[in-house]
Amino acid sequence: MNSDYENVRNGSMRFHDEEVERYRALLDYGILDTVPEEAFDEISRLAAYVCKTPISLITFVDESREWFKSATGFETDITEVPRDRSFGTYVINNPGDFLAISNPLEDDRTRHNPLFNRLKDINFIAGVPLADDAGHKLGSLCIMGFIPKQLSSEQISLLHTIARKVVLQLEKRKYVAEKRERQVAELRVAPPAGEQESNGVVRESVRNPFVSSLDGSVSETRDEPLDFNPEADEESPAAIRNEIRDRVGDLEIQNRKLLVLCEMDELLQASRTEEEVYTIIAHYSKLLFPEGSGGLYVFNDILTILECVSSWGEINSHREFLPDKCWALRLARVHMSGSPSRELYCQHLNHSEAVNYFCAPLVARGKTLGLLYLQQPNGSGNEADAYTQNTYDQHIIATAAKLSALSLANIKHHEALKNYAIYDSLTGLFNRRYMEETLKREISRVTRNKEPLGLIMVDIDHFKQFNDAYGHTAGDMLLKSIGDFFKDSIRREDIACRYGGEEFVLILPGSSLENTFRRAEQIHDDIKRVRVRHRGGFISSVEVSMGVVVFSEHGNSAEHLLESADKALYRAKTLGRNRIVVA
């Protein structure tokens, strides 16, 4: 190790001071040229899974090369590439914390990389640096794919989290190695069996429980010193093993939570309704925090309150509350308990005595959609462990909230596009395109079932004069009022559409000519009661003309049926308007 430091010092003319410190930090971990380890391979596979790419790498960059510690998704005899042609070098020297390159064989930074010359189908590569606590960028966590793509902000965030797991694994290896060296050193300087100690007491002659082998490893023998107490000695081998086991266990739990988040993200992306999202969030929140309870709140735009739409376990929070009752919504970031000041507890809690909780706002595309509330049992460990666990839990719940918010925003956006495609924006009725497609579908259905189908075409009488007299704003209000009237007056199976301008079409499945005419008469009488408020008063009653047809008496196709209804409507208007005509 010291000779390596000397080599760095002797070559310092070729390295900037920061690079010397970075390389020294890398050497301290003793990771270079080590054999493959499952712990690193598992982290590498996790990175590929998160980013939906077939290949991932964990690499370290020394003074002359980029060396591959783990490679997932391909088999090659290449274990390193020259530093001046390596992608990892660009990652650690990149001013930002993320670097992505599409078509690497065409990019000057990567087209001479021996790895890409071997894997010519690679069309996308991205990486984040592996930085230790001091900020030294030791190497990179990279993912590669055959199709150019753009990682989402959530994927990039998770990639940074996974990169941190690599560094934690390095810290664990370093910790284990240093503990082993201290054990061996202490055993070498221990007094011989039977030697008199400083207090004059002679120790019982027994074999030491740890013996150093030729390769420097430590093996355990069957005998133990009579005064050996692993529970009392914090530096005892048993205590060390317990500490290492606890740290490894924590890492495994964290990795499992990352996998659960990835699985949750996959299902959220595949969701089609808000109810599916609510179910997924509740289910995976219980998996992420099995000992906790919580609730999902969504924002009600009409009432401007947060409403609980899904919960698990017993929660210490109101089911409905105003946004200003929650610190997370007011601060637009995760808020957690832990302060003795009662004023810092959210006001939507039923009580704040010894409540350990997180509130994470659901924000997507600049809009607050809801809140993820998580309540945890009070910890019994020391403050340092509790702080570390709370910090990690805060990151997990913040990521879960981001994924949930993005999924809900996508569904709302999809619903808005769907509504735009099939609904008339002014009246809220179905538009002409949807009506024509629906009419064809209904005709096919009633033909198979040998059922009747009625259709009524409606036109507002003297609508142009109405607009001229009261203005286009009043005209729009009249159309909207007529749309509301139709929505309230038709059966659930009926279909009301705005055909165009001031014309409407009502499709009545299962309705005979007699029933359709009777329905038209009822609507003709009731529609006169529609009123439009204008300048403090109400505009006079509305009159309409109607054309009535049925399938297949007046047409055996959607086009013919609409044509017959239009002719009947035209006759009603030529006969003086405000009447019903059957084709």
HELIX and SHEET records of a PDB file:
HELIX    1   1 ASN A    2  ASN A   10  1                                   9    
HELIX    2   2 SER A   12  ARG A   14  5                                   3    
HELIX    3   3 ASP A   17  ASP A   28  1                                  12    
HELIX    4   4 GLU A   38  CYS A   51  1                                  14    
HELIX    5   5 ARG A   83  ARG A   85  5                                   3    
HELIX    6   6 PHE A   87  ASN A   93  1                                   7    
HELIX    7   7 PRO A  104  GLU A  106  5                                   3    
HELIX    8   8 PRO A  114  ARG A  118  1                                   5    
HELIX    9   9 SER A  153  ARG A  188  1                                  36    
HELIX   10  10 PRO A  237  ALA A  270  1                                  34    
HELIX   11  11 GLU A  274  LEU A  288  1                                  15    
HELIX   12  12 PRO A  323  LYS A  325  5                                   3    
HELIX   13  13 TRP A  327  LEU A  331  1                                   5    
HELIX   14  14 ARG A  342  LEU A  344  5                                   3    
HELIX   15  15 GLU A  383  ILE A  422  1                                  40    
HELIX   16  16 ARG A  432  ASN A  449  1                                  18    
HELIX   17  17 PHE A  463  TYR A  470  1                                   8    
HELIX   18  18 HIS A  472  SER A  489  1                                  18    
HELIX   19  19 LEU A  513  ASP A  526  1                                  14    
HELIX   20  20 ILE A  527  ARG A  529  5                                   3    
HELIX   21  21 ALA A  558  THR A  574  1                                  17    
SHEET    1   A 6 GLU A  80  PRO A  82  0                                        
SHEET    2   A 6 ARG A  65  THR A  72 -1                                        
SHEET    3   A 6 ILE A  55  VAL A  61 -1                                        
SHEET    4   A 6 LYS A 137  GLY A 145 -1                                        
SHEET    5   A 6 PHE A 124  ALA A 131 -1                                        
SHEET    6   A 6 LEU A  99  SER A 102 -1                                        
SHEET    1   B 2 PHE A 210  SER A 212  0                                        
SHEET    2   B 2 VAL A 218  GLU A 220 -1                                        
SHEET    1   C 6 GLU A 320  PHE A 321  0                                        
SHEET    2   C 6 ILE A 305  TRP A 312 -1                                        
SHEET    3   C 6 SER A 293  ASN A 300 -1                                        
SHEET    4   C 6 LYS A 367  GLN A 376 -1                                        
SHEET    5   C 6 ASN A 356  ALA A 364 -1                                        
SHEET    6   C 6 HIS A 335  MET A 336 -1                                        
SHEET    1   D 5 ILE A 495  GLY A 500  0                                        
SHEET    2   D 5 GLU A 503  PRO A 509 -1                                        
SHEET    3   D 5 LEU A 453  ILE A 460 -1                                        
SHEET    4   D 5 VAL A 544  PHE A 551 -1                                        
SHEET    5   D 5 ILE A 580  VAL A 582  1                                        
SHEET    1   E 2 ARG A 533  HIS A 534  0                                        
SHEET    2   E 2 GLY A 537  PHE A 538 -1                                        
END                                                                             
